[in-house]
């Protein structure tokens, strides 16, 4: 009766109700213990939807694998807005600092193809461009060109 459950939970705010409770209820695991462990492991993503996989065994033992939220969710959380722009080339909804971009890039780096923070940041900037988010007051595409030219090498150093 071993199995796997995959759910999206708000970081640090999982509870025994849906979607977790109904999935874990029929299993041999201690639901509250799983919820507490998930909240502990997802606390850094406070309120942001986080993908979580729970693998459980017949004896009630379990392991939890916490994924990283989508880049768009991290950008929205960091910049403090609800939805992206319907006209991302002309209607900008938020502005991020280079430090905020670096924070998101470091959180997301394990899931990205980038091999360093600078290239991870460029992937984050690509998401910003499609959402209508500027960086350091400039359009995301212009910012990416500046990163390519080495203008932010010090700020994006490992």
C-alpha positions in Angstrom: 0.0 0.0 0.0 3.0 2.3 -0.4 2.3 5.3 -2.6 2.9 8.9 -3.6 0.8 12.0 -3.2 1.5 15.3 -5.1 -0.1 18.5 -4.1 0.3 22.3 -4.2 0.2 23.9 -0.8 0.7 27.4 0.5 4.2 27.7 1.9 4.3 27.4 5.6 0.5 27.3 5.8 -0.5 23.7 5.0 -3.3 22.2 7.1 -5.1 18.9 7.5 -7.9 20.1 5.3 -8.0 19.9 1.5 -6.0 19.3 -0.6 -3.7 17.4 1.9 -6.1 15.8 4.4 -8.4 13.9 2.0 -5.3 12.6 0.2 -3.4 11.5 3.3 -6.5 10.3 5.3 -6.7 6.8 3.9 -2.9 6.3 4.2 -1.1 4.9 7.3 0.8 8.1 8.0 0.2 10.6 10.8 -1.5 13.4 8.9 -0.6 16.1 11.5 3.0 15.1 11.5 3.2 15.3 7.7 1.5 18.7 7.8 3.9 20.0 10.4 6.9 18.7 8.4 5.6 20.3 5.2 5.1 23.7 7.0 8.6 23.5 8.4 10.2 22.8 5.0 8.1 25.3 3.1 8.3 28.2 5.6 10.6 30.2 3.3 7.9 30.4 0.6 5.4 32.0 3.0 2.0 31.8 1.4 3.3 31.0 -2.2 1.9 27.8 -3.8 4.6 25.2 -3.4 4.6 21.7 -5.1 5.1 19.0 -2.5 5.5 15.2 -3.0 4.8 12.9 -0.1 6.1 9.3 -0.5 4.7 6.9 2.1 5.2 3.3 3.1 2.8 0.7 4.7 4.5 1.1 8.1 3.5 4.8 8.2 6.9 6.2 7.4 7.1 8.9 4.8 9.4 11.3 3.0 8.7 14.8 1.7 10.1 16.4 -1.4 9.5 20.1 -1.6 9.7 21.7 -5.1 10.2 25.3 -6.0 7.3 27.5 -6.9 7.0 28.6 -10.5 9.1 31.7 -11.3 6.1 33.8 -12.0 4.8 33.1 -8.5 8.1 34.1 -7.0 8.2 37.3 -9.0 4.6 38.2 -7.9 5.4 37.4 -4.3 8.7 39.4 -4.4 7.1 42.4 -6.2 3.8 42.3 -4.3 1.3 42.2 -7.1 -1.5 39.8 -8.0 -1.5 39.5 -11.8 0.8 40.2 -14.6 0.2 42.8 -17.3 -2.1 42.2 -20.3 0.2 44.5 -22.3 3.7 43.5 -20.9 5.6 45.6 -23.5 3.9 48.9 -22.6 1.9 48.5 -19.3 4.2 47.7 -16.4 2.8 46.4 -13.1 5.9 46.4 -10.9 9.6 47.1 -10.7 12.2 44.8 -9.1 15.7 45.6 -7.8 18.7 43.6 -8.9 18.8 42.2 -5.3 15.3 40.9 -5.7 16.1 39.3 -9.0 19.1 37.6 -7.5 17.0 36.3 -4.6 14.5 34.8 -7.0 17.3 33.4 -9.2 19.0 31.7 -6.2 15.7 30.2 -5.0 14.9 28.9 -8.5 18.4 27.8 -9.5 18.0 24.1 -8.7 15.1 23.9 -11.1 16.6 25.9 -13.9 19.1 25.0 -16.7 21.4 27.8 -15.6 24.8 26.8 -14.2 25.3 30.0 -12.3 23.4 32.9 -10.6 23.9 35.3 -13.6 22.3 32.9 -16.1 19.6 32.0 -13.6 18.9 35.7 -13.2 18.6 36.1 -17.0 15.9 33.3 -17.0 14.0 35.2 -14.2 14.3 38.4 -16.2 12.7 36.6 -19.2 9.7 35.8 -17.0 9.6 39.4 -15.8 9.4 40.5 -19.5 6.4 38.4 -20.2 4.6 39.7 -17.0 5.2 43.4 -17.5 7.8 43.8 -14.7 10.7 46.2 -15.0 14.1 45.7 -13.3 15.9 48.7 -11.9 13.4 50.9 -13.7 14.2 49.6 -17.2 12.3 47.2 -19.5 13.4 43.6 -18.8 14.8 43.2 -22.3 17.0 46.2 -21.9 18.1 44.9 -18.5 19.0 41.5 -19.9 21.2 43.3 -22.5 23.0 45.1 -19.7 23.5 41.8 -17.9 24.9 40.3 -21.1 27.3 43.3 -21.3 28.6 42.5 -17.8 27.1 45.6 -16.2 25.8 43.6 -13.2 28.5 41.0 -12.9 29.4 42.1 -9.4 25.8 42.2 -8.2 25.1 38.7 -9.6 28.3 37.1 -8.4 28.0 33.7 -6.7 
